[in-house]
Amino acid sequence: MMRFRDLKDYLFKLNNLFHVLVAIPLLGFVYLYLESQVGRMQPLIKDPDTVLILHYILPFLIMVESGIAFVITKKSLSVFPNDDKLMVKLSIYFRISLIKYAILEGATIVSVIGYYLTLSKVYVVFYVVLLMIFSLNRPTVYRISRDLKLEGEEKDTVIHKREIS
């Protein structure tokens, strides 16, 4: 079980995890994009048939990975133990979030690889859409409270970032 001093520490660790998983592929993508824009980079795969195959396989893989992230999250949250203490719930939620963000990061890495191989703007669009999905799933006290279906004192503790008893 993950240990947290208090709710602020929990949110700090969860947000750091989120931002690191967003930043890793972002750095690679920005570098590749800027290099291609100034003409210092050419596509690695130039064969039109291979590019066409990649245009079917990689977007499919990106969409499947993204879907898997949300299916796993929804399934994990649906069997969530509601009778545990708040600290236990938050620890489990941290692991569920880690899995979701890691799978979404995998999808962003696939889009970066697709862009690296083909320099196709299709992968730029996929990457931007994935960044929007990431931003819509950023961990907040309201998202945590809603996902965990917290009520009463537990909900109040999370939303107002109070000490966890």
C-alpha positions in Angstrom: 0.0 0.0 0.0 1.3 3.4 -0.9 1.8 5.7 2.0 1.0 9.4 2.1 1.5 11.9 4.9 -1.7 13.7 4.0 -4.0 14.5 1.1 -1.7 17.3 -0.2 1.2 14.8 -0.3 -1.1 12.3 -2.1 -2.1 14.9 -4.7 1.5 16.1 -5.1 2.6 12.5 -5.9 -0.4 11.8 -8.2 0.1 15.0 -10.1 3.8 14.5 -10.4 3.2 11.0 -11.8 0.7 12.4 -14.3 3.0 15.2 -15.4 6.0 13.0 -15.8 4.0 10.5 -18.0 2.8 13.4 -20.1 6.2 15.0 -20.4 8.3 12.0 -21.5 6.7 11.6 -24.9 6.1 15.3 -25.2 9.8 16.0 -25.2 10.4 13.5 -28.0 7.5 14.8 -30.0 8.5 18.4 -29.7 12.0 17.6 -30.8 10.9 15.5 -33.8 8.3 18.1 -34.8 10.7 21.0 -34.7 13.5 19.1 -36.5 11.0 18.2 -39.3 9.7 21.7 -39.5 13.2 23.2 -40.2 14.0 20.4 -42.7 16.7 18.6 -40.8 14.7 15.4 -40.7 13.3 13.2 -43.4 10.8 10.3 -42.9 12.5 7.0 -42.2 9.9 5.1 -44.2 9.3 6.5 -47.7 7.7 3.5 -49.4 4.1 4.5 -50.0 2.8 1.0 -49.4 4.5 0.6 -46.1 3.3 4.1 -45.0 -0.2 3.2 -46.0 0.0 0.0 -43.9 1.3 2.0 -40.9 -1.5 4.5 -41.4 -3.9 1.6 -40.6 -2.0 -0.3 -38.0 -0.7 2.5 -35.8 -3.9 4.5 -35.5 -5.7 1.3 -34.7 -3.1 0.5 -32.0 -3.5 4.0 -30.6 -7.3 3.8 -30.4 -7.1 0.3 -28.9 -4.6 1.3 -26.2 -6.7 4.4 -25.4 -9.8 2.3 -25.1 -8.1 -0.3 -22.9 -7.0 2.4 -20.5 -10.5 3.5 -19.9 -12.0 0.0 -19.8 -9.5 -1.1 -17.3 -10.1 2.0 -15.2 -13.8 1.7 -15.3 -13.7 -2.0 -14.5 -11.3 -1.5 -11.6 -13.4 1.3 -10.2 -16.6 -0.7 -10.5 -15.2 -3.5 -8.2 -13.7 -0.9 -5.8 -14.1 -1.7 -2.1 -16.3 1.0 -0.6 -15.9 -0.1 3.0 -12.2 0.5 3.3 -10.6 3.5 5.0 -9.9 6.6 2.9 -6.1 6.0 2.9 -6.7 2.5 1.4 -9.1 3.8 -1.2 -6.6 6.5 -2.2 -3.7 4.0 -2.4 -5.8 1.7 -4.7 -6.9 4.7 -6.8 -3.2 5.8 -7.2 -2.4 2.4 -8.7 -5.5 2.5 -11.0 -4.4 6.0 -12.1 -0.8 4.8 -12.7 -2.1 2.0 -15.0 -4.4 4.4 -16.9 -1.8 7.0 -17.4 0.9 4.5 -18.4 -1.4 2.9 -21.0 -2.3 6.4 -22.4 1.4 7.2 -22.4 1.9 4.1 -24.5 -0.6 5.4 -27.0 1.2 8.8 -27.2 4.5 7.0 -27.7 3.0 5.1 -30.6 1.9 8.4 -32.2 5.4 9.8 -31.7 6.9 6.7 -33.3 4.4 7.0 -36.2 5.5 10.6 -36.7 9.1 9.7 -36.5 8.8 7.0 -39.1 6.5 8.8 -41.6 6.5 12.5 -40.7 2.7 12.3 -41.4 0.5 15.0 -39.9 -2.0 12.2 -39.0 0.2 11.4 -36.0 0.4 15.0 -35.0 -3.4 15.0 -34.9 -3.5 11.8 -32.8 -0.9 13.2 -30.5 -2.8 16.4 -29.9 -6.0 14.5 -29.3 -4.2 12.3 -26.8 -2.9 15.4 -25.0 -6.5 16.6 -24.8 -7.6 13.2 -23.4 -4.7 13.4 -20.9 -5.7 17.0 -19.8 -9.4 15.9 -19.4 -8.2 13.1 -17.1 -5.9 15.2 -15.0 -6.2 14.2 -11.4 -8.2 16.7 -9.3 -9.9 16.4 -6.0 -13.3 16.5 -7.8 -12.3 13.7 -10.2 -10.9 11.6 -7.3 -14.1 12.2 -5.3 -16.3 11.3 -8.2 -14.4 8.3 -9.3 -14.3 6.8 -5.8 -17.9 7.7 -5.3 -17.0 9.4 -2.0 -19.8 10.8 0.2 -20.1 12.7 3.4 -17.0 13.2 5.5 -14.7 11.4 3.0 -15.8 13.6 0.1 -15.3 16.7 2.3 -11.9 15.5 3.4 -10.7 15.1 -0.2 -12.3 18.2 -1.7 -11.0 20.5 1.1 -7.6 18.6 1.3 -8.0 17.9 5.0 -5.9 15.5 7.1 -6.7 11.9 6.5 -7.8 10.1 9.7 
